[in-house]
Amino acid sequence: MMVKTDKRARATLFRSRLGEAMSMRRLSQSALARAVGVDRSTVSQLLAGTGARLPNAQVVGECARVLGISADWLLGLTDRPETAADILANSLSLTEAPRALVDAQIFEWHKEAAGYKIRHVPAALPDMLKTHAMLEWEYEPHLGRSTDQVIGASEDRLEWMRGAQSDYEIALPLYEMHSFARGEGYYRGLPLPVRRAQLAKLIEVTEQLYPRLRLSLFDARRIYSAPVTIFGPLLAVIYIGRNYMAFRDTERVQALTGHFDHLLREASVADREMPEYLRGLAREMQS
């Protein structure tokens, strides 16, 4: 239930916040008066009055516009001084997603979240767990002759991510592992020796790095997830192809964290079961 604010208390808060905003913007009474379109005496009265009277909506709105703040904040209706547009811009951004192993933006987000748990639903097998041969096969059509150079430069970033004090929880759909093991779909044409070596590496890391690295599989026929990475409580990033859609507001980060946790609860192959599950796939590949 909302508590009704006394008129005098609201007027006092308005005067205080108007003065605070002018001080932050280093704007004089004369400058504000000119920008708003009122007499300087009007601004003086707004700041120095002691009664319960508030200015009309036009003056409040113009003061907020000139000072780059929220009219609701001036009136004590919110504790956020930013305008709605600024809040949206700060909480949601669209960032370019270049075709690269670890592009600069993703690397910066990992560094920002060092020490926090990172939850990840990759678009395919996670790059940080791939063999050199797997990376060459995957990126050569895009990078051409510069593949080795780019992989070499990216391996430093991948090593930093592996060594950072962050726990990783990774959830993949079952069909991704099946397609990889059988060389189907996205992985069509991937040589069997490369697939075997990659699977051996996944077995190794899921055993050696557990519990800091947890890999689970969910059944996409029952539950679905777009590619998403959640960097602790700081931000959540959805991969949409050419761009990342990044959210920094607490409500959406928590919502996507809850989505990821649901994937783990409903996992068909839990993290503790992964090494044995992968060994089963390896036996199928040898038969």
N, C-alpha and C positions, 0 to 999 in steps of 0.2 A: 504494500500500500504506500503510495506516495505521500510525503508529508508536505502540507501547504506551508510555504515560506511567508513570513510576515513581510508586508510591503516595505517597512522601514529597513528591515534587514536586507532585503533584496536591493534596495536603493543604495545602501551602504556598500554592499558587495560590488555593485555596478561601478560606483565611483572608484573603489580600490582597484578593480581590475582594469578599468579604463586608464588610470594613472600608471599601472604596472605595464600595460601594453605600450603606452606612449614612451615610457622610459626605455623599454627594450628596443623600440624602434628609433629612439633618440629623436622623437618628434615633438616640437614645441606646440603650445596651445595655438599660436597663430597659424602654424603650418597645418595643424589638424583642422582648424576652422576653415581655412581656404580650401582644403581638399574636400571637406564635407559640404561646404557651401552655406556656412552659418557665420554669425558674428563671433569674434573672439570672446566676447562677454558670455555668449551661450556656452562655449566650452568651459570657461572659467566657472560658471554656475554648475555645470555637470560635475566638475571635480570638487568644488568646495561646498556644495549644498549640504544641508543637514536633515532635510525633510524626507518624506517617503515618496516624493514625486519622481517618476522616471520619465525620460524623454520619449517622444513618439517613436513609432516603429521605423519611420524613415531615417531619423537621426541615428538610432541604434544600428540600423543596417549599414548606413554610410560609414559610421565609425568603424564597424567590423571590417568592411571592405577595404578602407584606407589602411587599417592596421594589419590586415592579413590574418584576421582571427575569426573565431566563430561568434556570431551574435548570441547564440545560446550560452556560450561561456561568459560573455559580458553580463548576461542576465542571471547567471547562476544556475542555469538549467543543466549544465554539464561541467565536468572538471577537465575536459579536453579543450585546450585553447585553439587547436587546429580546426580549420574548416573541414567540412565533410569531404571535399575533393582532396585535401591534403592527407586526411586520414586514409582514404582509399588508395592514394598514390603510394603512401608509405607502407601500407599493409599488403599491397598486391603489385607485382611488377612482372613484366614480360621481357625475358632476356634471351638473346640469340643463343642457339644450341648448335655450334659447329660440329661437323663430323670429325671427331677427334677422340683419342683414348681418354685423356683427362684434360678437358679444355680449361682455360684459365679461370672461368667463373666457378666451375665445379670445384676446382682446387682451392679457390679462395673460400668457398663455403665450408669445405672440409677443415681448413685451417681455423676458421672462425668457430667451428663446433668441436675443436680438439678437446677431448676429455668427456664429451657427452656421448650418449649412445646414439648410433646412427642406424636408422631402419631403412631398408632399401628393397624395393621391388624393381629389378632391372628390366630393360626392354628385351634382353637376351641374357646369356651367361655373363656374370659380372666381370668387367675388364680386369679388375684387380686380382682375379683368380685365374687368369688365362695364361697359357704357356706362350713363349715367344712365337712358336710355329703357328699357334692358333691366331694370334694377333696379326701375323703376316698374312695369313689366308684371308682374314676378315677385312683388313684395311687396305690391302694391295690394290683392289679395283678402284678405290677412291684416291689413294695417295700415290700410286704408281711407283716411280723409281725412288721416291723419297721415303718409302715405307720404313726401311731400316733406321734412317736418321730420326724420323718422328717417333718410332718405338723406343729408340735409345733415349731420346729426350724425355719421353713420357715415363719411362721406367723409374726415373728418379722420383717423380711425383707419386707413382704407384707405391714405391718403397716407403715414401714418407707416410702415405695413407695407411699402409700395413703396420708401420711402426708407431703411429700416433696413439696416444692414450685414449682411444675410443673403442668401445665395443660395437661390433657390427652384427645386426640381425638382418638376414637376407631371406626373402621369400620368393620362390619361383613357382610358376605353374608346372604341374606334372608333365604336360605335353611338351614343354620346352626341353626337359631332360630326355624324354622319349625321342623327340625329333633329333636332338643332338646325337644320342647313342646310335640311332639308326641311319643318320646322315640324310634326313628327310627335311622337306620344307626349306627353311632358311639355311639349313646346314647341308643341303644337297651339294655334292661335289667336294665336301671336306674329306680328305683322304682318311682311311681307316687308321693308319698309324698315328696320325695327328689326334684323332678322336680318342684312341686308346691312351696316349700320353696325357691328354687333357683330363681324362677321367681319373687316371692315376694321380694326377696332381690334386684334383678335387678331393679324392679319398685322403690324401696326405694332409691337406690343410684342414679338412673338417675334423680330423683326429688330433693333429698337433696344436691347432689354434683354439680348439674348444676349451672353455666357454666364451672366450673373447670374440670368436667368430661362430655364429650359429646360422646354419643353412637349413631351411625347411621347404617343403613342397606342398602346394595346395591344388585342389582339383578345380580347374576353371569351369567345369560343367556345373559346379555347385556354387562357387563364389568367384567373383571377378575382381581384378585390380588393374588399373592403368599403371604404367611405370611411374613410380614416385619415390622420393627420398626425403626422409624426415630427419633433420639435423638437431637432435635433442629437442629442447623447448624453443629453439631460436627461430626456425623456419621450416616450411615444408615445400617441396618443389615437385611439380608434376611435369613430366616430359611429354610434349605434344608433337614432337617431330623436329621442326626447325627452331622451336623455342622452348624455354623453360617458363612455366608459370609458377612464380614464387610467392608464397604467403608468409607474412611475418606476424599477423595478428594472432593472439593467443587462442581465440575461439576456433579458427580454422586449423591451426597447427594441432590442437587437441583433437579435433574431429578426425583429421587424417591419421593421427597416432592411434586413435580408437579403431579406425578402419584397419590399420596394419595389425594391431593386436588381435582383431577378429580373424584375420588370415592365419595367425599363429594358432589360435584356439581351434580353428577348423582344419588345421593342416592334416593332409593325408599321410605325410611322412614328417615326423617331428625331427628336430635337430639332432637328438641323441641317436636316432635311427638312421641318419644319413650315411655314415660310412658303410654300414652293412647293405643298405639299399644300393649304393653306388657299386659295391662289389658284385651285387646281383646283375646290374647292368653290364659290368665288365665281363662277367661270365657269358652273358647273352651275346656280346660282341665277339667273343672268341669261338662261339659255337657255329 
